[in-house]
């Protein structure tokens, strides 16, 4: 696992965008695995800037997203389809017909079947990841058992608490989500995690402790053949990580 310490959130965004740009330029028809949340927003803004100012071309790129809330339509401002459109897709020349975010409304079993069929036939070149304060990846919550494939996950209260800032009240936060399984994530050719802010526990367990623990799904990145973690210096200092 390669660890890159970034000076600040802007530096982390640039370093992450460098990795994505190199993939897009080398393999202009590849599939990107994308994530939502606060961690990748700066990277998406930087990629959009490079598209507009430096001719970074996404016209041949496909994408598939980690997850989606159950109960939110793609037009809802807190849905992950809306997030991707607003933060990236509307600002680059990607064909939205080649972008996939699981459907969170309607027949959930049918939506899961479609999600797994997409993943089974997709070779993800690089999977972008954030991480929850409890170490979850996608919405794979800590527990005794982790799932291989896409599934419906009941969200831990700590996840709901962390996400309530995006909603009017905690009661408005969806309690379930559709998410890639850990197997789907680990089968990507490469992984890219961006971590900063108040993620001390997850960062410590990933970077300091020498243990693979289903109660901290992020630690499974240690087993991947090509994983990169970009951590902000302030957080690295807090957990005592030195390169």
MDAnalysis code that builds the backbone (N, CA, C; Angstrom):
import MDAnalysis as mda
import numpy as np

u = mda.Universe.empty(729, n_residues=243, atom_resindex=np.repeat(np.arange(243), 3), trajectory=True)
u.add_TopologyAttr("name", ["N", "CA", "C"] * 243)
u.add_TopologyAttr("resid", np.arange(1, 244))
u.add_TopologyAttr("resname", ["UNK", "UNK", "UNK", "UNK", "UNK", "UNK", "UNK", "UNK", "UNK", "UNK", "UNK", "UNK", "UNK", "UNK", "UNK", "UNK", "UNK", "UNK", "UNK", "UNK", "UNK", "UNK", "UNK", "UNK", "UNK", "UNK", "UNK", "UNK", "UNK", "UNK", "UNK", "UNK", "UNK", "UNK", "UNK", "UNK", "UNK", "UNK", "UNK", "UNK", "UNK", "UNK", "UNK", "UNK", "UNK", "UNK", "UNK", "UNK", "UNK", "UNK", "UNK", "UNK", "UNK", "UNK", "UNK", "UNK", "UNK", "UNK", "UNK", "UNK", "UNK", "UNK", "UNK", "UNK", "UNK", "UNK", "UNK", "UNK", "UNK", "UNK", "UNK", "UNK", "UNK", "UNK", "UNK", "UNK", "UNK", "UNK", "UNK", "UNK", "UNK", "UNK", "UNK", "UNK", "UNK", "UNK", "UNK", "UNK", "UNK", "UNK", "UNK", "UNK", "UNK", "UNK", "UNK", "UNK", "UNK", "UNK", "UNK", "UNK", "UNK", "UNK", "UNK", "UNK", "UNK", "UNK", "UNK", "UNK", "UNK", "UNK", "UNK", "UNK", "UNK", "UNK", "UNK", "UNK", "UNK", "UNK", "UNK", "UNK", "UNK", "UNK", "UNK", "UNK", "UNK", "UNK", "UNK", "UNK", "UNK", "UNK", "UNK", "UNK", "UNK", "UNK", "UNK", "UNK", "UNK", "UNK", "UNK", "UNK", "UNK", "UNK", "UNK", "UNK", "UNK", "UNK", "UNK", "UNK", "UNK", "UNK", "UNK", "UNK", "UNK", "UNK", "UNK", "UNK", "UNK", "UNK", "UNK", "UNK", "UNK", "UNK", "UNK", "UNK", "UNK", "UNK", "UNK", "UNK", "UNK", "UNK", "UNK", "UNK", "UNK", "UNK", "UNK", "UNK", "UNK", "UNK", "UNK", "UNK", "UNK", "UNK", "UNK", "UNK", "UNK", "UNK", "UNK", "UNK", "UNK", "UNK", "UNK", "UNK", "UNK", "UNK", "UNK", "UNK", "UNK", "UNK", "UNK", "UNK", "UNK", "UNK", "UNK", "UNK", "UNK", "UNK", "UNK", "UNK", "UNK", "UNK", "UNK", "UNK", "UNK", "UNK", "UNK", "UNK", "UNK", "UNK", "UNK", "UNK", "UNK", "UNK", "UNK", "UNK", "UNK", "UNK", "UNK", "UNK", "UNK", "UNK", "UNK", "UNK", "UNK", "UNK", "UNK", "UNK", "UNK", "UNK", "UNK", "UNK", "UNK", "UNK", "UNK"])
u.atoms.positions = np.array([
    [0.847, -1.189, 0.000],
    [0.000, 0.000, 0.000],
    [0.885, 1.242, 0.000],
    [0.642, 2.141, -0.940],
    [1.417, 3.365, -1.059],
    [0.727, 4.481, -0.286],
    [1.468, 5.193, 0.546],
    [0.926, 6.279, 1.341],
    [1.522, 7.602, 0.868],
    [0.666, 8.561, 0.548],
    [1.093, 9.893, 0.132],
    [0.550, 10.886, 1.150],
    [1.440, 11.685, 1.746],
    [1.016, 12.715, 2.697],
    [0.873, 14.038, 1.939],
    [-0.324, 14.608, 2.001],
    [-0.604, 15.873, 1.323],
    [-0.563, 17.010, 2.339],
    [-0.141, 18.178, 1.895],
    [0.009, 19.312, 2.803],
    [-1.314, 19.788, 3.381],
    [-2.370, 19.751, 2.571],
    [-3.673, 20.273, 2.981],
    [-4.724, 19.685, 2.041],
    [-6.023, 19.986, 2.259],
    [-7.051, 19.406, 1.384],
    [-6.862, 19.730, -0.099],
    [-6.385, 20.943, -0.401],
    [-6.189, 21.306, -1.805],
    [-5.071, 20.477, -2.430],
    [-4.015, 20.265, -1.682],
    [-2.909, 19.442, -2.167],
    [-3.368, 17.995, -2.344],
    [-4.178, 17.500, -1.413],
    [-4.719, 16.147, -1.542],
    [-5.565, 16.020, -2.807],
    [-6.376, 17.037, -3.089],
    [-7.217, 17.017, -4.285],
    [-6.361, 16.977, -5.547],
    [-5.289, 17.773, -5.574],
    [-4.413, 17.785, -6.753],
    [-3.712, 16.438, -6.936],
    [-3.205, 15.890, -5.840],
    [-2.500, 14.614, -5.944],
    [-3.447, 13.499, -6.382],
    [-4.664, 13.504, -5.878],
    [-5.641, 12.503, -6.303],
    [-6.017, 12.695, -7.771],
    [-6.209, 13.940, -8.177],
    [-6.537, 14.227, -9.571],
    [-5.402, 13.807, -10.500],
    [-4.154, 13.942, -10.049],
    [-3.015, 13.491, -10.854],
    [-3.138, 12.006, -11.183],
    [-3.516, 11.204, -10.181],
    [-3.638, 9.760, -10.402],
    [-4.770, 9.444, -11.369],
    [-5.908, 10.099, -11.178],
    [-7.032, 9.855, -12.083],
    [-6.699, 10.327, -13.491],
    [-6.066, 11.484, -13.614],
    [-5.697, 11.988, -14.940],
    [-4.764, 11.018, -15.650],
    [-3.797, 10.474, -14.935],
    [-2.861, 9.558, -15.583],
    [-3.583, 8.331, -16.115],
    [-4.574, 7.840, -15.362],
    [-5.361, 6.695, -15.825],
    [-6.170, 7.067, -17.064],
    [-6.837, 8.212, -17.008],
    [-7.703, 8.639, -18.123],
    [-6.880, 8.863, -19.391],
    [-5.707, 9.442, -19.272],
    [-4.884, 9.701, -20.460],
    [-4.281, 8.406, -21.012],
    [-3.933, 7.471, -20.123],
    [-3.344, 6.209, -20.577],
    [-4.395, 5.244, -21.125],
    [-5.580, 5.269, -20.529],
    [-6.657, 4.354, -20.932],
    [-7.943, 5.145, -21.108],
    [-8.087, 5.850, -22.230],
    [-9.203, 6.782, -22.409],
    [-10.571, 6.126, -22.569],
    [-10.618, 4.779, -22.581],
    [-11.909, 4.098, -22.658],
    [-12.142, 3.206, -21.436],
    [-11.482, 3.517, -20.323],
    [-11.585, 2.664, -19.140],
    [-12.821, 3.022, -18.306],
    [-13.045, 2.232, -17.263],
    [-14.131, 2.479, -16.323],
    [-13.557, 2.940, -14.996],
    [-14.064, 4.063, -14.522],
    [-13.682, 4.584, -13.222],
    [-14.723, 4.168, -12.187],
    [-14.261, 3.739, -11.033],
    [-15.148, 3.520, -9.901],
    [-15.149, 4.786, -9.062],
    [-16.318, 5.371, -8.833],
    [-16.373, 6.681, -8.200],
    [-17.077, 6.625, -6.845],
    [-16.808, 7.635, -6.034],
    [-17.342, 7.705, -4.681],
    [-17.929, 9.094, -4.441],
    [-18.780, 9.172, -3.422],
    [-19.366, 10.445, -3.025],
    [-18.841, 10.814, -1.643],
    [-19.464, 11.783, -0.999],
    [-18.992, 12.244, 0.293],
    [-18.066, 13.433, 0.130],
    [-17.596, 13.957, 1.245],
    [-16.785, 15.179, 1.209],
    [-15.367, 14.942, 0.694],
    [-14.835, 13.728, 0.872],
    [-13.423, 13.479, 0.544],
    [-13.069, 13.732, -0.918],
    [-13.873, 13.250, -1.906],
    [-13.455, 13.421, -3.298],
    [-13.896, 14.718, -3.958],
    [-14.631, 15.585, -3.244],
    [-15.193, 16.774, -3.893],
    [-14.100, 17.651, -4.495],
    [-13.042, 17.896, -3.740],
    [-11.961, 18.723, -4.264],
    [-11.308, 18.110, -5.485],
    [-11.150, 16.796, -5.493],
    [-10.589, 16.095, -6.644],
    [-11.491, 16.277, -7.862],
    [-12.802, 16.153, -7.672],
    [-13.723, 16.314, -8.795],
    [-13.650, 17.735, -9.355],
    [-13.558, 18.712, -8.488],
    [-13.443, 20.100, -8.959],
    [-12.158, 20.293, -9.767],
    [-11.079, 19.688, -9.297],
    [-9.809, 19.809, -10.005],
    [-9.863, 19.096, -11.355],
    [-10.497, 17.940, -11.405],
    [-10.645, 17.235, -12.684],
    [-11.489, 18.047, -13.655],
    [-12.556, 18.670, -13.159],
    [-13.388, 19.516, -14.014],
    [-12.574, 20.697, -14.547],
    [-11.743, 21.272, -13.693],
    [-10.884, 22.379, -14.148],
    [-9.925, 21.908, -15.241],
    [-9.323, 20.746, -15.034],
    [-8.381, 20.235, -16.030],
    [-9.084, 19.911, -17.347],
    [-10.331, 19.482, -17.267],
    [-11.083, 19.258, -18.501],
    [-11.261, 20.569, -19.264],
    [-11.662, 21.612, -18.536],
    [-11.964, 22.883, -19.183],
    [-10.711, 23.617, -19.638],
    [-9.641, 23.546, -18.838],
    [-8.464, 24.366, -19.102],
    [-7.309, 23.596, -19.727],
    [-7.299, 22.278, -19.590],
    [-6.162, 21.493, -20.067],
    [-6.582, 20.346, -20.979],
    [-7.816, 20.386, -21.433],
    [-8.316, 19.428, -22.425],
    [-8.267, 17.981, -21.939],
    [-8.494, 17.756, -20.661],
    [-8.600, 16.390, -20.164],
    [-9.910, 15.807, -20.666],
    [-9.818, 14.741, -21.443],
    [-10.948, 14.227, -22.213],
    [-11.576, 13.015, -21.527],
    [-12.865, 13.125, -21.213],
    [-13.608, 12.036, -20.588],
    [-14.621, 11.409, -21.544],
    [-14.530, 11.725, -22.819],
    [-15.586, 11.304, -23.756],
    [-15.685, 9.791, -23.903],
    [-14.577, 9.066, -23.685],
    [-14.613, 7.614, -23.813],
    [-14.740, 6.880, -22.492],
    [-14.809, 7.632, -21.400],
    [-14.795, 7.041, -20.063],
    [-16.191, 6.562, -19.651],
    [-16.221, 5.429, -18.952],
    [-17.426, 4.958, -18.275],
    [-17.181, 5.043, -16.772],
    [-18.268, 4.969, -16.002],
    [-18.101, 4.991, -14.546],
    [-19.193, 4.183, -13.869],
    [-18.870, 3.734, -12.679],
    [-19.846, 3.064, -11.809],
    [-19.578, 3.547, -10.398],
    [-20.652, 3.853, -9.666],
    [-20.507, 4.404, -8.325],
    [-20.632, 3.346, -7.244],
    [-20.011, 3.642, -6.122],
    [-19.988, 2.716, -4.990],
    [-21.380, 2.393, -4.448],
    [-22.245, 3.393, -4.354],
    [-23.446, 3.185, -3.557],
    [-24.528, 4.219, -3.863],
    [-25.688, 4.002, -3.256],
    [-26.806, 4.945, -3.341],
    [-27.745, 4.690, -2.167],
    [-28.306, 5.757, -1.638],
    [-29.291, 5.634, -0.565],
    [-30.556, 4.931, -1.057],
    [-31.106, 4.081, -0.227],
    [-32.432, 3.516, -0.490],
    [-33.470, 4.554, -0.090],
    [-34.391, 4.837, -1.018],
    [-35.483, 5.760, -0.732],
    [-35.330, 7.122, -1.369],
    [-34.164, 7.410, -1.958],
    [-33.967, 8.701, -2.609],
    [-33.920, 8.529, -4.116],
    [-34.767, 9.256, -4.800],
    [-34.745, 9.288, -6.261],
    [-33.530, 10.069, -6.733],
    [-33.093, 9.783, -7.948],
    [-31.899, 10.428, -8.485],
    [-31.994, 11.932, -8.619],
    [-33.205, 12.498, -8.538],
    [-33.364, 13.951, -8.604],
    [-33.294, 14.595, -7.222],
    [-33.299, 13.777, -6.158],
    [-33.218, 14.318, -4.798],
    [-31.822, 14.907, -4.574],
    [-31.763, 16.075, -3.956],
    [-30.484, 16.777, -3.827],
    [-29.462, 16.019, -2.997],
    [-29.892, 15.066, -2.165],
    [-28.953, 14.277, -1.374],
    [-28.717, 12.884, -1.936],
    [-29.299, 12.601, -3.091],
    [-29.007, 11.311, -3.729],
    [-27.608, 11.359, -4.312],
    [-27.031, 10.193, -4.487],
    [-25.672, 10.153, -5.006],
    [-25.626, 10.338, -6.512],
    [-26.705, 10.070, -7.219],
    [-26.771, 10.432, -8.635],
    [-26.734, 11.947, -8.779],
    [-27.515, 12.647, -7.977],
    [-27.512, 14.111, -8.027],
    [-26.119, 14.640, -7.676],
    [-25.503, 14.067, -6.639],
    [-24.162, 14.487, -6.216],
    [-23.174, 14.374, -7.366],
    [-23.173, 13.240, -8.063],
    [-22.210, 13.043, -9.137],
    [-22.448, 14.012, -10.284],
    [-23.715, 14.214, -10.644],
    [-24.014, 15.175, -11.701],
    [-23.530, 16.570, -11.307],
    [-23.848, 16.968, -10.073],
    [-23.564, 18.324, -9.612],
    [-22.076, 18.582, -9.434],
    [-21.345, 17.584, -8.965],
    [-19.933, 17.786, -8.635],
    [-18.971, 17.415, -9.752],
    [-19.416, 16.568, -10.708],
    [-18.486, 16.154, -11.756],
    [-19.114, 16.063, -13.135],
    [-20.127, 15.229, -13.287],
    [-20.594, 14.891, -14.634],
    [-21.075, 16.097, -15.435],
    [-21.713, 17.071, -14.757],
    [-22.202, 18.253, -15.465],
    [-21.074, 19.179, -15.917],
    [-19.850, 18.898, -15.487],
    [-18.737, 19.812, -15.751],
    [-17.645, 19.208, -16.629],
    [-17.867, 17.994, -17.111],
    [-16.908, 17.348, -18.002],
    [-17.671, 16.772, -19.196],
    [-16.944, 16.232, -20.152],
    [-17.593, 15.748, -21.376],
    [-17.836, 14.238, -21.350],
    [-18.183, 13.711, -20.187],
    [-18.519, 12.295, -20.092],
    [-19.935, 12.081, -20.607],
    [-20.166, 10.937, -21.229],
    [-21.500, 10.553, -21.681],
    [-22.253, 10.000, -20.476],
    [-23.291, 10.699, -20.020],
    [-24.005, 10.258, -18.819],
    [-24.664, 8.891, -18.996],
    [-24.892, 8.495, -20.233],
    [-25.443, 7.163, -20.472],
    [-24.439, 6.080, -20.097],
    [-23.182, 6.462, -19.978],
    [-22.140, 5.497, -19.599],
    [-21.723, 5.647, -18.140],
    [-22.522, 6.383, -17.379],
    [-22.280, 6.511, -15.939],
    [-23.368, 5.734, -15.216],
    [-22.986, 4.945, -14.229],
    [-23.972, 4.119, -13.526],
    [-23.945, 4.410, -12.028],
    [-25.113, 4.779, -11.513],
    [-25.342, 4.874, -10.073],
    [-26.574, 4.031, -9.792],
    [-26.476, 3.120, -8.859],
    [-27.604, 2.239, -8.564],
    [-28.855, 3.050, -8.247],
    [-30.004, 2.498, -8.582],
    [-31.281, 3.159, -8.309],
    [-31.705, 2.872, -6.875],
    [-32.091, 3.910, -6.158],
    [-32.469, 3.755, -4.764],
    [-33.953, 3.660, -4.513],
    [-34.761, 3.791, -5.566],
    [-36.218, 3.708, -5.416],
    [-36.769, 2.638, -6.348],
    [-38.028, 2.278, -6.128],
    [-38.665, 1.244, -6.952],
    [-38.415, -0.138, -6.371],
    [-38.240, -1.107, -7.253],
    [-38.040, -2.503, -6.861],
    [-36.574, -2.695, -6.456],
    [-36.308, -2.721, -5.163],
    [-34.928, -2.759, -4.677],
    [-34.230, -4.058, -5.070],
    [-34.940, -5.157, -5.042],
    [-34.332, -6.427, -5.444],
    [-33.918, -6.387, -6.913],
    [-34.776, -5.825, -7.750],
    [-34.441, -5.692, -9.174],
    [-33.265, -4.736, -9.353],
    [-33.237, -3.670, -8.555],
    [-32.129, -2.719, -8.634],
    [-30.809, -3.383, -8.251],
    [-30.851, -4.219, -7.212],
    [-29.647, -4.942, -6.797],
    [-29.185, -5.914, -7.871],
    [-30.135, -6.597, -8.474],
    [-29.802, -7.534, -9.553],
    [-29.099, -6.794, -10.686],
    [-29.637, -5.639, -11.066],
    [-29.015, -4.835, -12.116],
    [-27.625, -4.373, -11.699],
    [-27.482, -3.916, -10.462],
    [-26.209, -3.447, -9.941],
    [-25.158, -4.552, -10.033],
    [-25.524, -5.745, -9.589],
    [-24.568, -6.860, -9.629],
    [-24.251, -7.290, -11.050],
    [-25.224, -7.237, -11.939],
    [-24.955, -7.585, -13.336],
    [-23.971, -6.598, -13.954],
    [-24.156, -5.309, -13.638],
    [-23.217, -4.290, -14.129],
    [-21.812, -4.571, -13.600],
    [-21.706, -4.836, -12.307],
    [-20.397, -5.062, -11.702],
    [-19.742, -6.339, -12.215],
    [-20.536, -7.370, -12.454],
    [-19.973, -8.639, -12.922],
    [-19.328, -8.517, -14.298],
    [-19.799, -7.587, -15.094],
    [-19.251, -7.453, -16.449],
    [-18.344, -6.228, -16.603],
    [-18.032, -5.580, -15.478],
    [-17.240, -4.351, -15.524],
    [-15.878, -4.564, -14.890],
    [-14.845, -4.134, -15.599],
    [-13.489, -4.152, -15.061],
    [-13.160, -2.732, -14.624],
    [-13.209, -2.471, -13.320],
    [-12.953, -1.130, -12.814],
    [-11.450, -0.888, -12.784],
    [-11.019, 0.129, -13.512],
    [-9.583, 0.422, -13.613],
    [-9.041, 1.001, -12.314],
    [-9.770, 1.952, -11.733],
    [-9.366, 2.520, -10.444],
    [-10.624, 2.868, -9.670],
    [-10.663, 2.467, -8.407],
    [-11.814, 2.722, -7.556],
    [-11.461, 3.800, -6.543],
    [-12.197, 4.909, -6.603],
    [-12.020, 5.995, -5.644],
    [-12.778, 5.644, -4.367],
    [-12.153, 5.920, -3.222],
    [-12.757, 5.606, -1.933],
    [-12.585, 6.772, -0.969],
    [-13.644, 7.017, -0.194],
    [-13.513, 7.774, 1.034],
    [-13.544, 6.746, 2.150],
    [-13.692, 7.193, 3.372],
    [-13.805, 6.260, 4.480],
    [-14.643, 6.903, 5.570],
    [-15.506, 6.100, 6.198],
    [-16.298, 6.620, 7.292],
    [-15.481, 6.709, 8.566],
    [-15.936, 7.498, 9.541],
    [-15.233, 7.577, 10.823],
    [-15.057, 6.213, 11.489],
    [-15.995, 5.285, 11.210],
    [-15.899, 3.931, 11.768],
    [-15.144, 2.974, 10.860],
    [-14.600, 3.492, 9.751],
    [-13.822, 2.657, 8.843],
    [-14.602, 2.003, 7.738],
    [-15.885, 2.372, 7.562],
    [-16.630, 1.719, 6.489],
    [-16.165, 2.197, 5.115],
    [-16.235, 1.292, 4.138],
    [-15.938, 1.594, 2.735],
    [-17.223, 1.414, 1.943],
    [-17.520, 2.391, 1.065],
    [-18.858, 2.383, 0.508],
    [-19.788, 2.459, 1.713],
    [-20.809, 1.610, 1.720],
    [-21.622, 1.474, 2.928],
    [-21.448, 0.086, 3.529],
    [-20.273, -0.510, 3.367],
    [-19.960, -1.759, 4.052],
    [-19.623, -1.420, 5.496],
    [-20.606, -1.619, 6.385],
    [-20.450, -1.245, 7.777],
    [-19.621, -2.275, 8.542],
    [-18.954, -1.852, 9.617],
    [-18.187, -2.786, 10.443],
    [-19.073, -3.907, 10.991],
    [-18.511, -5.094, 11.098],
    [-19.257, -6.226, 11.636],
    [-18.444, -7.495, 11.568],
    [-19.053, -8.593, 11.987],
    [-18.366, -9.882, 11.938],
    [-18.280, -10.425, 10.522],
    [-19.208, -9.977, 9.652],
    [-19.279, -10.490, 8.285],
    [-19.320, -9.337, 7.301],
    [-18.530, -9.442, 6.242],
    [-18.590, -8.497, 5.139],
    [-19.059, -9.242, 3.895],
    [-19.701, -8.511, 2.993],
    [-20.285, -9.144, 1.821],
    [-19.382, -9.004, 0.598],
    [-19.440, -10.018, -0.263],
    [-18.644, -10.024, -1.481],
    [-19.226, -9.079, -2.515],
    [-20.520, -9.188, -2.753],
    [-21.159, -8.478, -3.871],
    [-22.086, -7.372, -3.375],
    [-22.626, -6.643, -4.332],
    [-23.533, -5.539, -4.026],
    [-24.732, -6.058, -3.243],
    [-25.151, -5.285, -2.257],
    [-26.208, -5.717, -1.359],
    [-26.852, -4.496, -0.716],
    [-27.952, -4.742, -0.030],
    [-28.610, -3.692, 0.746],
    [-28.044, -3.717, 2.159],
    [-27.621, -2.566, 2.647],
    [-26.986, -2.480, 3.958],
    [-27.805, -1.570, 4.868],
    [-28.030, -2.009, 6.099],
    [-28.626, -1.155, 7.117],
    [-27.522, -0.320, 7.737],
    [-27.713, 0.982, 7.756],
    [-26.650, 1.887, 8.175],
    [-26.545, 1.953, 9.691],
    [-25.303, 1.935, 10.172],
    [-25.054, 2.102, 11.598],
    [-25.478, 3.497, 12.037],
    [-25.805, 3.609, 13.321],
    [-26.210, 4.917, 13.836],
    [-25.085, 5.935, 13.691],
    [-23.824, 5.478, 13.813],
    [-22.705, 6.414, 13.669],
    [-22.631, 6.977, 12.247],
    [-22.993, 6.179, 11.259],
    [-23.014, 6.647, 9.873],
    [-24.153, 7.645, 9.666],
    [-25.311, 7.316, 10.221],
    [-26.455, 8.234, 10.124],
    [-26.119, 9.550, 10.814],
    [-25.487, 9.468, 11.973],
    [-25.099, 10.664, 12.720],
    [-24.121, 11.511, 11.901],
    [-23.152, 10.851, 11.249],
    [-22.161, 11.579, 10.458],
    [-22.779, 12.245, 9.240],
    [-23.845, 11.655, 8.694],
    [-24.443, 12.175, 7.465],
    [-25.614, 13.121, 7.713],
    [-26.004, 13.294, 8.969],
    [-27.182, 14.129, 9.231],
    [-26.942, 15.584, 8.855],
    [-25.661, 16.001, 8.761],
    [-25.370, 17.390, 8.403],
    [-25.862, 17.754, 7.010],
    [-26.118, 16.734, 6.181],
    [-26.585, 16.990, 4.824],
    [-28.111, 17.077, 4.736],
    [-28.796, 16.784, 5.836],
    [-30.256, 16.737, 5.851],
    [-30.803, 17.713, 6.888],
    [-32.106, 17.988, 6.793],
    [-32.732, 18.920, 7.728],
    [-32.690, 18.393, 9.154],
    [-32.962, 17.101, 9.325],
    [-32.919, 16.476, 10.642],
    [-32.312, 15.083, 10.509],
    [-31.897, 14.518, 11.629],
    [-31.358, 13.156, 11.624],
    [-32.393, 12.164, 11.118],
    [-33.662, 12.443, 11.425],
    [-34.740, 11.536, 11.007],
    [-34.911, 11.487, 9.497],
    [-34.396, 12.488, 8.796],
    [-34.503, 12.518, 7.334],
    [-33.428, 11.684, 6.649],
    [-32.388, 11.294, 7.380],
    [-31.306, 10.515, 6.779],
    [-31.798, 9.104, 6.489],
    [-31.635, 8.611, 5.263],
    [-32.028, 7.223, 4.973],
    [-31.304, 6.250, 5.896],
    [-31.981, 5.173, 6.227],
    [-31.404, 4.172, 7.131],
    [-30.833, 2.974, 6.389],
    [-31.017, 2.940, 5.056],
    [-30.481, 1.836, 4.265],
    [-29.851, 2.372, 2.984],
    [-28.971, 1.560, 2.406],
    [-28.312, 1.941, 1.158],
    [-27.989, 0.696, 0.360],
    [-27.858, 0.870, -0.951],
    [-27.307, -0.173, -1.818],
    [-25.827, 0.141, -1.985],
    [-24.989, -0.866, -1.831],
    [-23.552, -0.621, -1.891],
    [-22.829, -1.764, -2.575],
    [-21.735, -1.440, -3.266],
    [-20.813, -2.488, -3.703],
    [-20.398, -3.296, -2.482],
    [-20.143, -4.582, -2.674],
    [-19.562, -5.379, -1.610],
    [-18.060, -5.193, -1.558],
    [-17.470, -5.723, -0.505],
    [-16.017, -5.621, -0.364],
    [-15.293, -6.360, -1.486],
    [-15.878, -7.450, -1.951],
    [-15.266, -8.169, -3.069],
    [-15.233, -7.330, -4.326],
    [-16.345, -6.624, -4.604],
    [-16.374, -5.736, -5.764],
    [-15.269, -4.697, -5.676],
    [-15.103, -4.106, -4.498],
    [-14.078, -3.082, -4.305],
    [-12.690, -3.674, -4.505],
    [-12.450, -4.821, -3.897],
    [-11.114, -5.418, -3.946],
    [-10.763, -5.941, -5.338],
    [-11.751, -6.174, -6.180],
    [-11.461, -6.657, -7.538],
    [-11.113, -5.531, -8.504],
    [-11.242, -4.288, -8.089],
    [-10.780, -3.190, -8.946],
    [-9.274, -3.322, -9.164],
    [-8.804, -2.901, -10.331],
    [-7.370, -3.011, -10.616],
    [-6.534, -2.211, -9.626],
    [-7.014, -1.032, -9.238],
    [-6.301, -0.223, -8.248],
    [-7.311, 0.536, -7.399],
    [-6.874, 0.934, -6.217],
    [-7.705, 1.658, -5.268],
    [-7.045, 2.991, -4.931],
    [-7.878, 4.005, -4.746],
    [-7.396, 5.327, -4.357],
    [-8.275, 5.850, -3.232],
    [-7.711, 5.970, -2.038],
    [-8.443, 6.523, -0.903],
    [-7.908, 7.908, -0.571],
    [-8.850, 8.816, -0.305],
    [-8.523, 10.157, 0.163],
    [-9.056, 10.257, 1.586],
    [-8.198, 10.639, 2.533],
    [-8.630, 10.662, 3.925],
    [-8.088, 11.887, 4.632],
    [-8.979, 12.558, 5.331],
    [-8.601, 13.743, 6.090],
    [-9.664, 14.024, 7.134],
    [-9.643, 15.195, 7.693],
    [-10.670, 15.585, 8.642],
    [-10.615, 14.805, 9.942],
    [-11.805, 14.406, 10.422],
    [-11.922, 13.791, 11.753],
    [-11.935, 12.272, 11.679],
    [-11.086, 11.707, 10.845],
    [-11.093, 10.256, 10.634],
    [-9.938, 9.573, 11.378],
    [-9.619, 10.067, 12.586],
    [-8.456, 9.555, 13.310],
    [-8.508, 8.043, 13.521],
    [-9.654, 7.544, 14.015],
    [-9.721, 6.118, 14.341],
    [-9.510, 5.261, 13.102],
    [-10.221, 5.595, 12.015],
    [-10.079, 4.813, 10.782],
    [-8.658, 4.906, 10.245],
    [-8.074, 6.111, 10.264],
    [-6.714, 6.297, 9.746],
    [-5.707, 5.521, 10.582],
    [-5.869, 5.554, 11.891],
    [-4.940, 4.840, 12.768],
    [-5.012, 3.335, 12.513],
    [-6.220, 2.813, 12.393],
    [-6.365, 1.374, 12.205],
    [-5.862, 0.937, 10.838],
    [-5.981, 1.824, 9.852],
    [-5.501, 1.498, 8.510],
    [-3.986, 1.621, 8.395],
    [-3.423, 2.693, 8.956],
    [-2.025, 3.026, 8.691],
    [-1.065, 2.664, 9.815],
    [-1.563, 2.544, 11.015],
    [-0.685, 2.295, 12.162],
    [-0.778, 0.848, 12.641],
    [-1.995, 0.343, 12.808],
    [-2.166, -1.010, 13.316],
    [-1.910, -2.040, 12.220],
    [-1.326, -3.144, 12.583],
    [-0.989, -4.192, 11.622],
    [-2.031, -5.317, 11.711],
    [-3.267, -4.982, 11.293],
    [-4.346, -5.941, 11.476],
    [-5.402, -5.741, 10.393],
    [-5.906, -6.846, 9.846],
    [-7.030, -6.806, 8.912],
    [-8.273, -7.160, 9.719],
    [-9.206, -6.233, 9.825],
    [-10.303, -6.382, 10.774],
    [-11.632, -6.049, 10.106],
    [-12.589, -6.996, 10.033],
    [-13.892, -6.686, 9.436],
    [-14.638, -5.605, 10.201],
    [-14.204, -5.325, 11.428],
    [-14.822, -4.234, 12.174],
    [-14.224, -2.877, 11.797],
    [-13.301, -2.901, 10.865],
    [-12.810, -1.681, 10.218],
    [-12.546, -2.045, 8.759],
    [-13.588, -2.052, 7.918],
    [-13.422, -2.516, 6.535],
    [-12.283, -1.841, 5.782],
    [-11.948, -0.615, 6.141],
    [-10.860, 0.079, 5.439],
    [-9.550, -0.694, 5.521],
    [-9.358, -1.491, 6.578],
    [-8.096, -2.216, 6.723],
    [-7.891, -3.257, 5.629],
    [-8.951, -3.627, 4.930],
    [-8.807, -4.602, 3.848],
    [-7.995, -4.038, 2.691],
    [-7.850, -2.711, 2.629],
    [-7.000, -2.118, 1.598],
    [-5.565, -2.628, 1.702],
    [-5.150, -3.031, 2.878],
    [-3.790, -3.540, 3.072],
    [-3.508, -4.760, 2.194],
    [-4.550, -5.498, 1.826],
    [-4.374, -6.725, 1.059],
    [-4.370, -6.490, -0.443],
    [-4.726, -5.282, -0.869],
    [-4.845, -5.034, -2.310],
    [-3.472, -4.871, -2.946],
    [-3.338, -5.352, -4.175],
    [-2.045, -5.338, -4.869],
    [-1.629, -3.947, -5.318],
    [-2.580, -2.997, -5.445],
    [-2.240, -1.658, -5.944],
    [-3.161, -0.635, -5.291],
    [-2.869, -0.311, -4.048],
    [-3.702, 0.626, -3.289],
    [-2.891, 1.849, -2.914],
    [-3.496, 3.025, -3.068],
    [-2.862, 4.285, -2.691],
    [-3.758, 5.017, -1.714],
    [-3.170, 5.501, -0.629],
    [-3.888, 6.316, 0.343],
    [-3.259, 7.701, 0.358],
    [-4.088, 8.728, 0.131],
    [-3.643, 10.116, 0.241],
    [-4.218, 10.662, 1.536],
    [-3.345, 10.979, 2.479],
    [-3.770, 11.460, 3.789],
    [-3.276, 12.882, 4.005],
    [-4.143, 13.725, 4.548],
    [-3.748, 15.099, 4.830],
    [-2.761, 15.123, 5.997],
    [-1.772, 16.008, 5.935],
    [-0.702, 16.057, 6.927],
    [-1.235, 16.274, 8.338],
    [-2.234, 17.109, 8.491],
    [-2.782, 17.372, 9.817],
    [-3.286, 16.084, 10.465],
    [-3.970, 15.256, 9.683],
    [-4.463, 13.985, 10.205],
    [-3.317, 13.016, 10.444],
    [-2.350, 12.983, 9.525],
    [-1.186, 12.108, 9.705],
    [-0.456, 12.449, 11.002],
    [-0.326, 13.744, 11.289],
    [0.337, 14.162, 12.521],
    [-0.457, 13.729, 13.753],
    [-1.768, 13.827, 13.673],
    [-2.618, 13.461, 14.813],
    [-2.456, 11.998, 15.192],
    [-2.317, 11.146, 14.195],
    [-2.223, 9.707, 14.502],
    [-0.778, 9.240, 14.641],
    [0.162, 10.163, 14.463],
    [1.559, 9.804, 14.620],
    [2.133, 9.040, 13.452],
    [1.558, 9.257, 12.262],
    [2.103, 8.560, 11.082],
    [3.235, 9.377, 10.482],
    [4.361, 8.720, 10.226],
    [5.460, 9.348, 9.504],
    [5.863, 8.446, 8.350],
    [6.111, 8.997, 7.175],
    [6.479, 8.189, 6.016],
    [7.765, 7.391, 6.264],
])
